[in-house]
Amino acid sequence: MANLHRLVPTARIATNEPQPTSEQPAISDHDIGEYREQDRFLPVCLQPPLFHRKPFTRVQIANVSRIMKAAVPSNTKIGKDAKECVQECVSEFISFISSEAAEHSFNEKRKTIGGEDILHAMSNLGFDNYAEVLKIYLAKHREHQTTMASARAEQYHIDPAADEL
């Protein structure tokens, strides 16, 4: 971040601050959009060249809005700027955890990120309290999947061991 130049507003305001010179071009919103904070944490082997990088995707604003509305009293209104701010934070958090999990799976010579990789990433990044809760959730989720698979097998008279192949 030290090599980034000062942000310059599009509408000039009369100030005593120095104006950007031809040696220091102003940074546009497009330039900032290409660099994300979580990119610093990606291992070099997982960082594709900038021109090959997929555009940054965000969590859908409708999903963020629904979760936020469920957390506040029903008569509370949530502003658009608050929703967008939470959307950006959630998207950054997911990217941050996912990049750490991808590095962990890459180090173990695997291409697929699993639940254990997410838990490991959260522990490494200091989210131990969340990792413990998610570890319990993951165990219950896997137990539920096993139960549903065996129920489905009984319904259709299929051998449950064959379902895992």
C-alpha positions as protocol buffer text, in pm:
chain_id: "A"
residue {
  index: 1
  type: MET
  ca { x: 0 y: 0 z: 0 }
}
residue {
  index: 2
  type: ALA
  ca { x: 298 y: 230 z: 49 }
}
residue {
  index: 3
  type: ASN
  ca { x: 345 y: 263 z: -326 }
}
residue {
  index: 4
  type: LEU
  ca { x: -13 y: 382 z: -383 }
}
residue {
  index: 5
  type: HIS
  ca { x: -49 y: 752 z: -447 }
}
residue {
  index: 6
  type: ARG
  ca { x: -285 y: 983 z: -268 }
}
residue {
  index: 7
  type: LEU
  ca { x: -648 y: 951 z: -379 }
}
residue {
  index: 8
  type: VAL
  ca { x: -762 y: 1257 z: -568 }
}
residue {
  index: 9
  type: PRO
  ca { x: -1133 y: 1351 z: -578 }
}
residue {
  index: 10
  type: THR
  ca { x: -1282 y: 1395 z: -923 }
}
residue {
  index: 11
  type: ALA
  ca { x: -1424 y: 1738 z: -838 }
}
residue {
  index: 12
  type: ARG
  ca { x: -1135 y: 1968 z: -741 }
}
residue {
  index: 13
  type: ILE
  ca { x: -1179 y: 2156 z: -416 }
}
residue {
  index: 14
  type: ALA
  ca { x: -964 y: 2459 z: -353 }
}
residue {
  index: 15
  type: THR
  ca { x: -714 y: 2349 z: -90 }
}
residue {
  index: 16
  type: ASN
  ca { x: -355 y: 2411 z: 0 }
}
residue {
  index: 17
  type: GLU
  ca { x: -268 y: 2047 z: -73 }
}
residue {
  index: 18
  type: PRO
  ca { x: -32 y: 1980 z: -364 }
}
residue {
  index: 19
  type: GLN
  ca { x: -197 y: 1871 z: -684 }
}
residue {
  index: 20
  type: PRO
  ca { x: -82 y: 1549 z: -853 }
}
residue {
  index: 21
  type: THR
  ca { x: 194 y: 1599 z: -1105 }
}
residue {
  index: 22
  type: SER
  ca { x: 263 y: 1417 z: -1426 }
}
residue {
  index: 23
  type: GLU
  ca { x: 510 y: 1197 z: -1234 }
}
residue {
  index: 24
  type: GLN
  ca { x: 236 y: 1100 z: -987 }
}
residue {
  index: 25
  type: PRO
  ca { x: -77 y: 1005 z: -1178 }
}
residue {
  index: 26
  type: ALA
  ca { x: -396 y: 1000 z: -974 }
}
residue {
  index: 27
  type: ILE
  ca { x: -539 y: 658 z: -892 }
}
residue {
  index: 28
  type: SER
  ca { x: -885 y: 594 z: -1030 }
}
residue {
  index: 29
  type: ASP
  ca { x: -1157 y: 378 z: -879 }
}
residue {
  index: 30
  type: HIS
  ca { x: -1080 y: 126 z: -1155 }
}
residue {
  index: 31
  type: ASP
  ca { x: -719 y: 97 z: -1037 }
}
residue {
  index: 32
  type: ILE
  ca { x: -827 y: 43 z: -677 }
}
residue {
  index: 33
  type: GLY
  ca { x: -1083 y: -217 z: -784 }
}
residue {
  index: 34
  type: GLU
  ca { x: -805 y: -433 z: -931 }
}
residue {
  index: 35
  type: TYR
  ca { x: -617 y: -451 z: -599 }
}
residue {
  index: 36
  type: ARG
  ca { x: -785 y: -611 z: -300 }
}
residue {
  index: 37
  type: GLU
  ca { x: -647 y: -640 z: 49 }
}
residue {
  index: 38
  type: GLN
  ca { x: -675 y: -1019 z: 55 }
}
residue {
  index: 39
  type: ASP
  ca { x: -452 y: -1044 z: -253 }
}
residue {
  index: 40
  type: ARG
  ca { x: -155 y: -974 z: -25 }
}
residue {
  index: 41
  type: PHE
  ca { x: -218 y: -1303 z: 154 }
}
residue {
  index: 42
  type: LEU
  ca { x: -241 y: -1529 z: -149 }
}
residue {
  index: 43
  type: PRO
  ca { x: 67 y: -1744 z: -192 }
}
residue {
  index: 44
  type: VAL
  ca { x: 267 y: -1654 z: -501 }
}
residue {
  index: 45
  type: CYS
  ca { x: 193 y: -1992 z: -658 }
}
residue {
  index: 46
  type: LEU
  ca { x: -183 y: -1922 z: -641 }
}
residue {
  index: 47
  type: GLN
  ca { x: -164 y: -1564 z: -769 }
}
residue {
  index: 48
  type: PRO
  ca { x: -236 y: -1561 z: -1140 }
}
residue {
  index: 49
  type: PRO
  ca { x: -108 y: -1261 z: -1335 }
}
residue {
  index: 50
  type: LEU
  ca { x: -334 y: -957 z: -1296 }
}
residue {
  index: 51
  type: PHE
  ca { x: -467 y: -980 z: -1650 }
}
residue {
  index: 52
  type: HIS
  ca { x: -586 y: -1340 z: -1589 }
}
residue {
  index: 53
  type: ARG
  ca { x: -757 y: -1270 z: -1257 }
}
residue {
  index: 54
  type: LYS
  ca { x: -1132 y: -1310 z: -1242 }
}
residue {
  index: 55
  type: PRO
  ca { x: -1326 y: -1002 z: -1138 }
}
residue {
  index: 56
  type: PHE
  ca { x: -1395 y: -977 z: -766 }
}
residue {
  index: 57
  type: THR
  ca { x: -1740 y: -1111 z: -688 }
}
residue {
  index: 58
  type: ARG
  ca { x: -1951 y: -1005 z: -396 }
}
residue {
  index: 59
  type: VAL
  ca { x: -2216 y: -1177 z: -191 }
}
residue {
  index: 60
  type: GLN
  ca { x: -2559 y: -1088 z: -330 }
}
residue {
  index: 61
  type: ILE
  ca { x: -2704 y: -777 z: -163 }
}
residue {
  index: 62
  type: ALA
  ca { x: -3043 y: -948 z: -126 }
}
residue {
  index: 63
  type: ASN
  ca { x: -2885 y: -1224 z: 84 }
}
residue {
  index: 64
  type: VAL
  ca { x: -2702 y: -968 z: 299 }
}
residue {
  index: 65
  type: SER
  ca { x: -3023 y: -770 z: 342 }
}
residue {
  index: 66
  type: ARG
  ca { x: -3221 y: -1078 z: 444 }
}
residue {
  index: 67
  type: ILE
  ca { x: -2963 y: -1177 z: 706 }
}
residue {
  index: 68
  type: MET
  ca { x: -2940 y: -822 z: 841 }
}
residue {
  index: 69
  type: LYS
  ca { x: -3320 y: -791 z: 867 }
}
residue {
  index: 70
  type: ALA
  ca { x: -3339 y: -1117 z: 1062 }
}
residue {
  index: 71
  type: ALA
  ca { x: -3090 y: -980 z: 1317 }
}
residue {
  index: 72
  type: VAL
  ca { x: -3268 y: -653 z: 1397 }
}
residue {
  index: 73
  type: PRO
  ca { x: -3620 y: -572 z: 1526 }
}
residue {
  index: 74
  type: SER
  ca { x: -3889 y: -582 z: 1258 }
}
residue {
  index: 75
  type: ASN
  ca { x: -3958 y: -207 z: 1272 }
}
residue {
  index: 76
  type: THR
  ca { x: -3591 y: -120 z: 1206 }
}
residue {
  index: 77
  type: LYS
  ca { x: -3496 y: 14 z: 866 }
}
residue {
  index: 78
  type: ILE
  ca { x: -3155 y: -57 z: 716 }
}
residue {
  index: 79
  type: GLY
  ca { x: -3001 y: 198 z: 481 }
}
residue {
  index: 80
  type: LYS
  ca { x: -2860 y: 106 z: 143 }
}
residue {
  index: 81
  type: ASP
  ca { x: -2514 y: 227 z: 244 }
}
residue {
  index: 82
  type: ALA
  ca { x: -2519 y: 1 z: 552 }
}
residue {
  index: 83
  type: LYS
  ca { x: -2615 y: -298 z: 338 }
}
residue {
  index: 84
  type: GLU
  ca { x: -2340 y: -222 z: 88 }
}
residue {
  index: 85
  type: CYS
  ca { x: -2085 y: -180 z: 366 }
}
residue {
  index: 86
  type: VAL
  ca { x: -2176 y: -517 z: 520 }
}
residue {
  index: 87
  type: GLN
  ca { x: -2177 y: -673 z: 172 }
}
residue {
  index: 88
  type: GLU
  ca { x: -1820 y: -554 z: 116 }
}
residue {
  index: 89
  type: CYS
  ca { x: -1708 y: -676 z: 460 }
}
residue {
  index: 90
  type: VAL
  ca { x: -1865 y: -1019 z: 416 }
}
residue {
  index: 91
  type: SER
  ca { x: -1718 y: -1059 z: 70 }
}
residue {
  index: 92
  type: GLU
  ca { x: -1372 y: -961 z: 194 }
}
residue {
  index: 93
  type: PHE
  ca { x: -1400 y: -1200 z: 490 }
}
residue {
  index: 94
  type: ILE
  ca { x: -1498 y: -1491 z: 265 }
}
residue {
  index: 95
  type: SER
  ca { x: -1211 y: -1415 z: 27 }
}
residue {
  index: 96
  type: PHE
  ca { x: -967 y: -1386 z: 317 }
}
residue {
  index: 97
  type: ILE
  ca { x: -1067 y: -1721 z: 471 }
}
residue {
  index: 98
  type: SER
  ca { x: -1089 y: -1893 z: 131 }
}
residue {
  index: 99
  type: SER
  ca { x: -742 y: -1783 z: 24 }
}
residue {
  index: 100
  type: GLU
  ca { x: -591 y: -1918 z: 347 }
}
residue {
  index: 101
  type: ALA
  ca { x: -785 y: -2245 z: 304 }
}
residue {
  index: 102
  type: ALA
  ca { x: -669 y: -2268 z: -58 }
}
residue {
  index: 103
  type: GLU
  ca { x: -309 y: -2229 z: 52 }
}
residue {
  index: 104
  type: HIS
  ca { x: -357 y: -2505 z: 312 }
}
residue {
  index: 105
  type: SER
  ca { x: -508 y: -2745 z: 60 }
}
residue {
  index: 106
  type: PHE
  ca { x: -238 y: -2657 z: -194 }
}
residue {
  index: 107
  type: ASN
  ca { x: 34 y: -2733 z: 62 }
}
residue {
  index: 108
  type: GLU
  ca { x: -126 y: -3074 z: 117 }
}
residue {
  index: 109
  type: LYS
  ca { x: -126 y: -3137 z: -260 }
}
residue {
  index: 110
  type: ARG
  ca { x: -505 y: -3119 z: -295 }
}
residue {
  index: 111
  type: LYS
  ca { x: -711 y: -2915 z: -539 }
}
residue {
  index: 112
  type: THR
  ca { x: -1036 y: -2911 z: -343 }
}
residue {
  index: 113
  type: ILE
  ca { x: -1098 y: -2697 z: -37 }
}
residue {
  index: 114
  type: GLY
  ca { x: -1290 y: -2887 z: 229 }
}
residue {
  index: 115
  type: GLY
  ca { x: -1451 y: -2802 z: 560 }
}
residue {
  index: 116
  type: GLU
  ca { x: -1138 y: -2898 z: 750 }
}
residue {
  index: 117
  type: ASP
  ca { x: -937 y: -2651 z: 540 }
}
residue {
  index: 118
  type: ILE
  ca { x: -1178 y: -2372 z: 632 }
}
residue {
  index: 119
  type: LEU
  ca { x: -1152 y: -2463 z: 1000 }
}
residue {
  index: 120
  type: HIS
  ca { x: -772 y: -2470 z: 978 }
}
residue {
  index: 121
  type: ALA
  ca { x: -769 y: -2131 z: 803 }
}
residue {
  index: 122
  type: MET
  ca { x: -994 y: -1976 z: 1065 }
}
residue {
  index: 123
  type: SER
  ca { x: -772 y: -2104 z: 1344 }
}
residue {
  index: 124
  type: ASN
  ca { x: -458 y: -1977 z: 1170 }
}
residue {
  index: 125
  type: LEU
  ca { x: -610 y: -1634 z: 1118 }
}
residue {
  index: 126
  type: GLY
  ca { x: -715 y: -1593 z: 1481 }
}
residue {
  index: 127
  type: PHE
  ca { x: -1083 y: -1684 z: 1454 }
}
residue {
  index: 128
  type: ASP
  ca { x: -1051 y: -1971 z: 1704 }
}
residue {
  index: 129
  type: ASN
  ca { x: -1387 y: -1904 z: 1871 }
}
residue {
  index: 130
  type: TYR
  ca { x: -1567 y: -1930 z: 1537 }
}
residue {
  index: 131
  type: ALA
  ca { x: -1364 y: -2232 z: 1431 }
}
residue {
  index: 132
  type: GLU
  ca { x: -1472 y: -2428 z: 1739 }
}
residue {
  index: 133
  type: VAL
  ca { x: -1840 y: -2357 z: 1674 }
}
residue {
  index: 134
  type: LEU
  ca { x: -1804 y: -2442 z: 1306 }
}
residue {
  index: 135
  type: LYS
  ca { x: -1625 y: -2766 z: 1393 }
}
residue {
  index: 136
  type: ILE
  ca { x: -1935 y: -2875 z: 1588 }
}
residue {
  index: 137
  type: TYR
  ca { x: -2162 y: -2760 z: 1305 }
}
residue {
  index: 138
  type: LEU
  ca { x: -1955 y: -2950 z: 1047 }
}
residue {
  index: 139
  type: ALA
  ca { x: -1974 y: -3270 z: 1253 }
}
residue {
  index: 140
  type: LYS
  ca { x: -2352 y: -3236 z: 1289 }
}
residue {
  index: 141
  type: HIS
  ca { x: -2388 y: -3158 z: 918 }
}
residue {
  index: 142
  type: ARG
  ca { x: -2191 y: -3468 z: 820 }
}
residue {
  index: 143
  type: GLU
  ca { x: -2394 y: -3679 z: 1062 }
}
residue {
  index: 144
  type: HIS
  ca { x: -2715 y: -3543 z: 909 }
}
residue {
  index: 145
  type: GLN
  ca { x: -2590 y: -3621 z: 557 }
}
residue {
  index: 146
  type: THR
  ca { x: -2514 y: -3979 z: 663 }
}
residue {
  index: 147
  type: THR
  ca { x: -2858 y: -4014 z: 819 }
}
residue {
  index: 148
  type: MET
  ca { x: -3029 y: -3877 z: 509 }
}
residue {
  index: 149
  type: ALA
  ca { x: -2828 y: -4108 z: 281 }
}
residue {
  index: 150
  type: SER
  ca { x: -2923 y: -4414 z: 486 }
}
residue {
  index: 151
  type: ALA
  ca { x: -3290 y: -4305 z: 493 }
}
residue {
  index: 152
  type: ARG
  ca { x: -3284 y: -4258 z: 117 }
}
residue {
  index: 153
  type: ALA
  ca { x: -3124 y: -4600 z: 78 }
}
residue {
  index: 154
  type: GLU
  ca { x: -3393 y: -4763 z: 293 }
}
residue {
  index: 155
  type: GLN
  ca { x: -3665 y: -4586 z: 96 }
}
residue {
  index: 156
  type: TYR
  ca { x: -3536 y: -4720 z: -234 }
}
residue {
  index: 157
  type: HIS
  ca { x: -3394 y: -5045 z: -89 }
}
residue {
  index: 158
  type: ILE
  ca { x: -3039 y: -4959 z: -187 }
}
residue {
  index: 159
  type: ASP
  ca { x: -2725 y: -5076 z: -8 }
}
residue {
  index: 160
  type: PRO
  ca { x: -2592 y: -4763 z: 180 }
}
residue {
  index: 161
  type: ALA
  ca { x: -2230 y: -4875 z: 124 }
}
residue {
  index: 162
  type: ALA
  ca { x: -2285 y: -4855 z: -253 }
}
residue {
  index: 163
  type: ASP
  ca { x: -2398 y: -4491 z: -214 }
}
residue {
  index: 164
  type: GLU
  ca { x: -2045 y: -4388 z: -112 }
}
residue {
  index: 165
  type: LEU
  ca { x: -1885 y: -4522 z: -431 }
}
